[in-house]
Amino acid sequence: MRGSEMLTGAGGAGTAPSTATSGAAAAVDLVAGAGVSGAIGGGGGGNFPLAVALLAFAFANFVNLLSIWLKEKRWDARKFLTSAGVMSSLSATVGSLAVAVAQQEGADSSAFALALVFAAVVMYDASGIRWHTGRQAALLNQIVCDFPPEHPIISTFRPLREPLGHSPLQVFAGALVGCAVAYFIGKSV
């Protein structure tokens, strides 16, 4: 489906959407109502890829938060936006963005090529550079902890953040979830 078909359902331009919307489409309508008006519903002016990307980001972070709760048996809302968890929420976001752009604009469009390259760079960064940086931060924190208390760096040292990236499996899981969210939301519209 191309852009105008995605935004107006099976009817012609400007027609109202079907009253039988699925739960997933209703969830995207909620995301769309938070500033991206008309992203899924009838009429133009919406941004379907942005709404789907925000939904995938929220879903992945919720799954991560739920997995942390299952492991630690306590809620920590601050971890909703961290790099911890079973999947990469940024990979879910950019993966869903690329699929949504492909659904709306077509796989042969320049916008899809841009979204796909952007997704690849983000995923490479998360599983490569940021993941190794987090491992180095953990090692540096351990080295500084082994210094004697009178060492001059101890008085000014703040521990480095360690969970900066994701393992390749976490990036793959995030991308898979993001692509699935975009695919199923796109099919329900």
Buried (B, 14 or more C-beta within 10 A) or exposed (E): BEBEBBBBBEEEEEEEBEEEBEEBBEBBBEBBBEEBEBBBBBBEEBBBBBBBBBBBBBBBBEBBBEBBEEEEEEEEEEBBEBBBBBBBBBBBBBBBBBBBBBBBBEEEBEBBBEBBEBBBEBBEBBBBEBBEBBEEBBEBBEEBEEEEEEEEEEEEBEEBEBBBBBEBEBBBBBBBBBBBBBBBBBEBB
